[in-house]
């Protein structure tokens, strides 16, 4: 067996290690080199290479606890928990103050859902290292698994006290406040934290989101501004600021804010989508369509952009463009009732009543149909001459809905269309007696009939 020492350069170590795997030569690596090689493979998801390095490393350095811990980490990853636990017990005996040993043992308990045992294990580290921020964070996570949010919050706060740059802990603290419905306390905590960390963009961003919860948009926007001052590339702060500006109808300011995101070379479709929405709100349809088309160029699968385009075209009676856009939206997501409602309305504009009926039926099948959808379906069936089907639906509506007159006016018109004159007159008089203001329904749906002399008298 041939051994060869070489330069302690990480890149060279990796190159030589992989060259060694392709040959029969066995090279010598010191334990630090093995640790670097293994870390690289684990970080890049090359588990088999990592396992080979661990095996060879332990052959050359059988007393290395760090290499043994890598082996334990792999065993835990492969869910071979009992094997990992045996190795850990041996390590604890030889190195009772090795923090990583207790962390891995706690990891095993956690995987077995023995979270209280994991916490006890992690607390042992605090006996000899009480200022360990990472351990407080790990304990906090175990409490999260147990849904004990008060204790989780307490430990994440401890973590942040020892390491005020641990933004993961900061996010978890805010999360705990939110779950506990302590948003006011979250604001207090974040303001206290910002007194000592005034340029923490994450804290300002989280503070802004808490103000949004209380619909205090002025304070929210101010917090997002401070987040941007702290980090001018913080896209999340620009996004939240834009949404807050939209909430108070400052659409032009929101547009300028979204333009800043694009200027930061953000290639996502989101700012373009929001700009399209804002331009639509201020009735600048040309700009809205332009931004939504740009948005679709970036993300052709963004169904909301297609839907909004269809909505704008429909609003402007450009039904042919509208139907193409809504069909694209439905190709991407056919489970949205709003999309089917708009599909039906556009087809009514195109006088394609069979297609409109399909749209209304889809809304009903999705379980989101209200009174207006049922009645729109009935009106479409009337146009299609499907009178008996329309009557069946109206009978159900009569049982379900409070305003009987809007149903009776339709019953009446259908009976007239079927030459059931007496039934039609009875239903019409009944509808008028309930609510004569709704006569317009009969006049709009049955224009020709409503002009008959004998009906004009009744309607007057």
C-alpha positions as CSV (number, residue, x, y, z in Angstrom):
1,X,0.0,0.0,0.0
2,X,1.6,3.3,-1.1
3,X,1.1,6.6,0.8
4,X,2.0,10.0,-0.5
5,X,1.8,13.4,1.3
6,X,0.8,16.4,-0.6
7,X,0.0,20.2,-0.5
8,X,-2.7,21.2,2.0
9,X,-4.7,23.1,-0.6
10,X,-8.4,22.3,-0.7
11,X,-8.7,22.2,-4.4
12,X,-5.6,20.1,-4.8
13,X,-6.9,17.8,-2.0
14,X,-10.2,17.2,-3.9
15,X,-8.4,16.7,-7.2
16,X,-6.0,14.2,-5.7
17,X,-8.7,12.4,-3.8
18,X,-10.8,11.9,-6.9
19,X,-7.7,10.9,-8.9
20,X,-7.0,8.3,-6.1
21,X,-10.5,6.8,-6.5
22,X,-9.7,6.1,-10.2
23,X,-6.4,4.4,-9.4
24,X,-5.2,1.7,-7.1
25,X,-2.9,4.1,-5.2
26,X,-3.7,5.1,-1.7
27,X,-2.8,8.7,-0.8
28,X,-2.3,10.0,2.7
29,X,-4.4,13.0,3.9
30,X,-4.3,14.6,7.3
31,X,-7.5,14.7,9.2
32,X,-8.2,18.4,8.4
33,X,-8.0,17.6,4.7
34,X,-10.4,14.8,5.1
35,X,-12.8,17.1,6.9
36,X,-12.6,19.7,4.1
37,X,-13.1,17.0,1.4
38,X,-16.1,15.5,3.3
39,X,-17.7,19.0,3.9
40,X,-17.4,19.8,0.2
41,X,-19.1,16.6,-0.8
42,X,-21.9,17.0,1.7
43,X,-22.5,20.6,0.8
44,X,-22.8,19.5,-2.9
45,X,-25.0,16.5,-2.2
46,X,-22.4,14.0,-3.3
47,X,-23.2,11.5,-0.5
48,X,-21.4,8.5,-2.0
49,X,-18.2,10.4,-2.4
50,X,-18.5,11.7,1.2
51,X,-19.0,8.1,2.5
52,X,-15.8,7.0,0.7
53,X,-13.9,9.9,2.2
54,X,-15.2,9.1,5.7
55,X,-14.3,5.4,5.3
56,X,-10.7,6.1,4.2
57,X,-10.4,9.0,6.7
58,X,-11.3,6.7,9.6
59,X,-8.9,4.0,8.3
60,X,-6.1,6.6,8.4
61,X,-7.2,8.5,11.5
62,X,-9.3,6.1,13.7
63,X,-9.1,8.4,16.7
64,X,-10.5,11.5,14.9
65,X,-13.8,12.5,16.6
66,X,-14.7,14.9,13.8
67,X,-14.5,12.2,11.2
68,X,-16.5,9.9,13.4
69,X,-19.1,12.7,13.7
70,X,-19.3,12.9,9.9
71,X,-20.0,9.2,9.8
72,X,-22.7,9.7,12.4
73,X,-24.2,12.5,10.4
74,X,-24.5,10.3,7.3
75,X,-26.1,7.5,9.4
76,X,-28.7,10.0,10.7
77,X,-29.3,11.2,7.2
78,X,-29.9,7.6,6.0
79,X,-32.2,7.1,9.0
80,X,-29.9,4.5,10.5
81,X,-30.5,6.0,14.0
82,X,-29.6,3.0,16.2
83,X,-26.2,2.6,14.5
84,X,-25.6,6.4,14.9
85,X,-26.6,6.3,18.6
86,X,-24.2,3.5,19.4
87,X,-21.3,5.5,17.9
88,X,-22.4,8.6,19.8
89,X,-22.5,6.7,23.1
90,X,-18.8,5.7,22.6
91,X,-17.9,9.3,21.7
92,X,-19.6,10.7,24.8
93,X,-17.5,8.4,27.0
94,X,-14.3,9.6,25.4
95,X,-15.3,13.3,24.9
96,X,-17.9,14.3,27.4
97,X,-17.5,18.0,26.6
98,X,-17.8,17.7,22.8
99,X,-20.8,19.9,21.9
100,X,-21.2,18.4,18.5
101,X,-21.8,14.9,20.1
102,X,-24.7,16.2,22.1
103,X,-26.1,18.1,19.1
104,X,-26.1,14.9,17.0
105,X,-27.7,12.9,19.8
106,X,-30.4,15.6,20.1
107,X,-30.9,15.3,16.3
108,X,-31.5,11.6,16.7
109,X,-34.1,12.2,19.5
110,X,-35.7,14.8,17.3
111,X,-36.0,12.4,14.4
112,X,-37.6,9.9,16.7
113,X,-40.0,12.7,17.8
114,X,-38.6,12.5,21.3
115,X,-38.4,16.3,21.5
116,X,-38.3,16.6,25.3
117,X,-35.3,14.3,25.4
118,X,-33.6,16.3,22.6
119,X,-34.1,19.4,24.7
120,X,-32.6,17.7,27.8
121,X,-29.6,16.6,25.7
122,X,-29.1,20.2,24.3
123,X,-29.3,21.6,27.8
124,X,-26.3,19.5,28.8
125,X,-24.2,21.7,26.5
126,X,-25.4,24.8,28.3
127,X,-24.0,23.4,31.5
128,X,-20.5,23.9,30.3
129,X,-21.2,26.6,27.6
130,X,-24.1,28.8,28.7
131,X,-23.6,31.5,26.1
132,X,-24.1,29.1,23.1
133,X,-26.5,30.9,20.7
134,X,-26.7,27.9,18.3
135,X,-27.9,25.7,21.1
136,X,-30.6,28.1,22.2
137,X,-31.8,28.2,18.6
138,X,-31.9,24.4,18.4
139,X,-33.8,24.2,21.6
140,X,-36.3,26.7,20.2
141,X,-36.8,24.6,17.1
142,X,-37.6,21.5,19.3
143,X,-40.2,23.6,21.1
144,X,-41.6,24.6,17.8
145,X,-42.0,20.9,16.9
146,X,-43.9,20.5,20.2
147,X,-46.0,23.6,19.4
148,X,-44.9,25.1,22.7
149,X,-44.5,28.6,21.2
150,X,-43.9,30.5,24.5
151,X,-40.8,28.4,25.3
152,X,-39.8,28.4,21.7
153,X,-39.9,32.2,21.7
154,X,-38.0,32.4,25.0
155,X,-35.1,30.3,23.6
156,X,-35.0,32.2,20.2
157,X,-34.8,35.5,22.2
158,X,-31.9,34.0,24.2
159,X,-30.2,33.0,21.0
160,X,-30.6,36.5,19.6
161,X,-29.2,38.0,22.9
162,X,-26.0,36.1,22.3
163,X,-25.9,36.5,18.5
164,X,-27.9,39.5,17.3
165,X,-27.1,38.7,13.7
166,X,-29.0,35.4,13.7
167,X,-31.8,36.5,11.5
168,X,-33.3,33.0,11.4
169,X,-33.9,33.3,15.2
170,X,-35.4,36.8,14.6
171,X,-37.9,35.4,12.0
172,X,-38.8,32.6,14.4
173,X,-39.4,35.0,17.3
174,X,-41.8,37.0,15.1
175,X,-43.5,33.8,14.0
176,X,-44.1,32.8,17.6
177,X,-45.5,36.2,18.5
178,X,-47.9,35.9,15.5
179,X,-49.0,32.3,16.3
180,X,-49.6,33.4,19.9
181,X,-51.6,36.4,18.5
182,X,-49.2,38.8,20.3
183,X,-48.7,41.2,17.5
184,X,-48.5,44.2,19.8
185,X,-45.7,42.5,21.8
186,X,-44.0,41.7,18.5
187,X,-43.9,45.4,17.7
188,X,-42.6,46.2,21.2
189,X,-39.9,43.5,20.8
190,X,-38.8,44.6,17.4
191,X,-38.6,48.3,18.4
192,X,-36.4,47.3,21.4
193,X,-34.2,45.2,19.1
194,X,-33.9,48.1,16.7
195,X,-32.8,50.5,19.5
196,X,-29.5,48.5,19.6
197,X,-29.5,47.3,15.9
198,X,-30.8,50.4,14.0
199,X,-29.6,49.2,10.6
200,X,-31.1,45.7,10.7
201,X,-33.2,45.6,7.5
202,X,-34.8,42.3,8.5
203,X,-36.1,43.8,11.8
204,X,-37.5,46.9,10.0
205,X,-39.1,44.6,7.4
206,X,-40.7,42.5,10.1
207,X,-41.9,45.6,12.0
208,X,-43.5,46.9,8.8
209,X,-45.4,43.6,8.4
210,X,-46.7,43.9,12.0
211,X,-48.0,47.4,11.3
212,X,-49.7,46.0,8.2
213,X,-51.5,43.5,10.5
214,X,-53.1,46.5,12.3
215,X,-53.7,48.3,9.0
216,X,-51.4,51.1,10.2
217,X,-50.2,51.8,6.6
218,X,-48.3,55.0,7.4
219,X,-46.1,53.4,10.0
220,X,-45.7,50.2,7.9
221,X,-44.5,52.3,4.9
222,X,-42.1,54.2,7.2
223,X,-40.7,50.9,8.5
224,X,-40.2,49.5,5.0
225,X,-38.4,52.8,4.0
226,X,-36.0,52.2,6.9
227,X,-35.4,48.7,5.7
228,X,-34.6,50.0,2.3
229,X,-32.2,52.6,3.8
230,X,-30.5,49.8,5.6
231,X,-30.2,47.7,2.5
232,X,-31.1,49.3,-0.8
233,X,-31.2,45.9,-2.5
234,X,-33.8,44.4,-0.1
235,X,-36.5,43.4,-2.6
236,X,-38.9,42.2,0.0
237,X,-39.1,45.7,1.6
238,X,-39.9,47.3,-1.8
239,X,-42.6,44.7,-2.4
240,X,-44.3,45.2,1.0
241,X,-44.1,49.0,0.6
242,X,-45.7,48.8,-2.8
243,X,-48.6,46.6,-1.4
244,X,-49.1,49.1,1.5
245,X,-49.2,52.0,-1.0
246,X,-51.9,50.1,-3.0
247,X,-53.9,49.6,0.2
248,X,-54.2,53.4,0.6
249,X,-54.9,53.9,-3.1
250,X,-51.6,55.6,-3.8
251,X,-51.2,53.7,-7.1
252,X,-48.8,56.1,-8.8
253,X,-46.5,56.0,-5.8
254,X,-46.7,52.2,-5.8
255,X,-45.9,52.1,-9.5
256,X,-42.7,54.2,-8.9
257,X,-41.8,51.9,-6.1
258,X,-42.2,48.8,-8.3
259,X,-40.1,50.5,-11.0
260,X,-37.2,50.7,-8.4
261,X,-37.4,46.9,-8.1
262,X,-37.0,46.5,-11.9
263,X,-34.1,49.0,-11.8
264,X,-32.4,46.8,-9.3
265,X,-32.3,44.2,-12.1
266,X,-34.9,42.0,-10.4
267,X,-35.9,39.6,-13.2
268,X,-39.1,38.3,-11.5
269,X,-42.5,38.9,-13.0
270,X,-43.9,40.2,-9.7
271,X,-43.3,44.0,-10.0
272,X,-44.6,43.9,-13.6
273,X,-47.7,42.2,-12.4
274,X,-48.3,44.7,-9.6
275,X,-47.7,47.6,-12.0
276,X,-50.3,46.2,-14.3
277,X,-52.7,46.0,-11.4
278,X,-52.0,49.6,-10.4
279,X,-52.4,51.0,-14.0
280,X,-55.7,49.1,-14.2
281,X,-56.9,50.7,-11.0
282,X,-56.2,54.2,-12.4
283,X,-57.8,53.2,-15.7
284,X,-54.6,53.5,-17.7
285,X,-55.5,50.4,-19.6
286,X,-52.8,50.9,-22.3
287,X,-50.0,50.8,-19.7
288,X,-51.7,48.0,-17.8
289,X,-51.8,45.8,-20.9
290,X,-48.2,46.7,-21.7
291,X,-47.0,45.7,-18.2
292,X,-49.0,42.5,-18.1
293,X,-47.7,41.5,-21.5
294,X,-44.2,42.1,-20.2
295,X,-45.0,40.1,-17.1
296,X,-46.1,37.2,-19.3
297,X,-42.9,37.4,-21.3
298,X,-41.0,36.8,-18.1
299,X,-43.4,34.1,-16.8
300,X,-45.8,32.7,-19.4
301,X,-47.3,30.4,-16.7
302,X,-48.5,33.2,-14.5
303,X,-52.2,32.6,-14.7
304,X,-53.1,35.8,-12.7
305,X,-51.5,38.0,-15.4
306,X,-53.5,36.3,-18.1
307,X,-56.7,36.6,-16.0
308,X,-56.1,40.3,-15.5
309,X,-55.5,40.9,-19.2
310,X,-58.8,39.1,-19.9
311,X,-60.5,41.3,-17.4
312,X,-59.2,44.5,-18.9
313,X,-60.1,43.4,-22.4
314,X,-63.6,42.4,-21.2
315,X,-64.1,45.8,-19.5
316,X,-63.2,47.5,-22.7
317,X,-65.5,45.2,-24.8
318,X,-62.5,43.6,-26.7
319,X,-64.1,40.2,-26.4
320,X,-61.9,38.4,-28.9
321,X,-58.7,39.4,-27.1
322,X,-60.4,38.7,-23.8
323,X,-61.4,35.1,-24.7
324,X,-57.8,34.3,-25.8
325,X,-56.4,35.5,-22.5
326,X,-58.9,33.8,-20.3
327,X,-58.4,30.5,-22.1
328,X,-54.7,30.8,-21.4
329,X,-55.4,31.4,-17.7
330,X,-57.7,28.3,-17.6
331,X,-55.1,26.2,-19.4
332,X,-52.7,26.9,-16.4
333,X,-55.3,26.7,-13.6
334,X,-58.8,25.4,-14.3
335,X,-59.8,25.3,-10.6
336,X,-60.4,29.0,-10.2
337,X,-64.1,29.9,-10.1
338,X,-63.3,33.6,-10.9
339,X,-61.7,32.5,-14.2
340,X,-64.8,30.5,-15.2
341,X,-67.1,33.4,-14.2
342,X,-65.2,35.7,-16.5
343,X,-65.0,33.0,-19.2
344,X,-68.8,32.8,-19.1
345,X,-69.3,36.6,-19.2
346,X,-66.9,37.0,-22.2
347,X,-68.8,34.4,-24.1
348,X,-72.1,36.2,-23.4
349,X,-70.4,39.3,-24.9
350,X,-69.5,37.1,-27.9
351,X,-73.1,35.7,-27.9
352,X,-71.7,32.2,-27.6
353,X,-74.3,31.1,-25.1
354,X,-73.4,27.4,-25.1
355,X,-69.8,28.3,-24.0
356,X,-71.2,30.7,-21.4
357,X,-73.3,27.9,-20.0
358,X,-70.3,25.7,-19.7
359,X,-68.5,28.5,-17.7
360,X,-71.4,28.9,-15.3
361,X,-71.7,25.2,-14.9
362,X,-68.0,24.9,-14.0
363,X,-68.4,27.6,-11.3
364,X,-71.3,25.6,-9.8
365,X,-69.2,22.4,-9.9
366,X,-66.4,24.1,-8.1
367,X,-68.9,24.8,-5.3
368,X,-68.6,28.5,-5.4
369,X,-71.9,29.5,-7.1
370,X,-74.0,32.2,-5.4
371,X,-77.4,33.4,-6.4
372,X,-76.1,35.5,-9.3
373,X,-74.4,32.5,-10.9
374,X,-77.4,30.3,-10.8
375,X,-79.6,33.1,-12.3
376,X,-77.0,33.9,-14.9
377,X,-77.1,30.2,-15.9
378,X,-80.9,30.4,-16.1
379,X,-80.7,33.5,-18.3
380,X,-78.2,31.7,-20.6
381,X,-80.5,28.7,-20.8
382,X,-83.4,31.0,-21.8
383,X,-81.3,32.4,-24.7
384,X,-80.5,28.8,-25.7
385,X,-84.2,27.9,-25.6
386,X,-83.6,25.3,-22.9
387,X,-86.8,26.3,-21.0
388,X,-87.5,23.1,-19.1
389,X,-83.9,22.9,-17.8
390,X,-84.2,26.6,-16.8
391,X,-87.4,25.9,-14.9
392,X,-85.8,23.0,-13.0
393,X,-83.0,25.3,-11.8
394,X,-85.5,28.1,-10.9
395,X,-87.5,25.7,-8.8
396,X,-84.3,24.9,-6.8
397,X,-83.5,28.7,-6.6
398,X,-87.0,29.4,-5.3
399,X,-86.3,27.1,-2.3
400,X,-82.8,28.5,-1.6
401,X,-82.9,32.2,-2.2
402,X,-84.7,35.0,-0.2
403,X,-85.8,37.3,-3.0
404,X,-88.6,35.3,-4.7
405,X,-89.6,38.1,-7.2
406,X,-86.4,37.8,-9.3
407,X,-87.2,34.1,-9.7
408,X,-90.9,34.6,-10.4
409,X,-90.2,37.2,-13.2
410,X,-88.1,34.6,-14.9
411,X,-90.8,31.9,-14.4
412,X,-93.3,34.2,-15.9
413,X,-91.3,35.0,-19.0
414,X,-90.5,31.3,-19.7
415,X,-94.2,30.4,-19.4
416,X,-95.0,33.1,-22.0
417,X,-92.3,31.7,-24.3
418,X,-93.9,28.3,-23.9
419,X,-97.3,29.8,-24.8
420,X,-98.6,29.0,-21.2
421,X,-100.2,32.5,-21.1
422,X,-102.3,32.0,-18.0
423,X,-99.4,30.6,-15.9
424,X,-97.2,33.4,-17.2
425,X,-99.8,36.1,-16.1
426,X,-100.2,34.5,-12.6
427,X,-96.4,34.4,-12.0
428,X,-96.0,37.9,-13.3
429,X,-98.7,39.4,-11.1
430,X,-97.2,37.5,-8.1
431,X,-93.7,38.9,-8.8
432,X,-95.0,42.4,-9.1
433,X,-96.9,42.1,-5.8
434,X,-93.7,41.0,-4.1
435,X,-91.3,43.6,-5.6
436,X,-92.5,45.8,-8.5
437,X,-89.1,47.6,-8.7
438,X,-87.7,44.4,-10.2
439,X,-89.9,44.7,-13.3
440,X,-86.8,45.7,-15.2
441,X,-85.7,42.0,-15.0
442,X,-88.7,40.9,-17.1
443,X,-88.3,43.8,-19.5
444,X,-84.6,43.2,-20.1
445,X,-84.9,39.4,-20.4
446,X,-88.1,39.3,-22.4
447,X,-88.1,42.5,-24.4
448,X,-90.4,41.3,-27.2
449,X,-92.9,39.8,-24.8
450,X,-93.0,42.8,-22.5
451,X,-94.2,45.0,-25.4
452,X,-97.4,43.0,-25.8
453,X,-100.4,45.2,-25.1
454,X,-102.0,43.1,-22.4
455,X,-98.7,42.7,-20.6
456,X,-97.9,46.4,-20.8
457,X,-101.0,47.1,-18.8
458,X,-99.9,44.5,-16.1
459,X,-96.4,45.9,-16.0
460,X,-97.8,49.4,-15.5
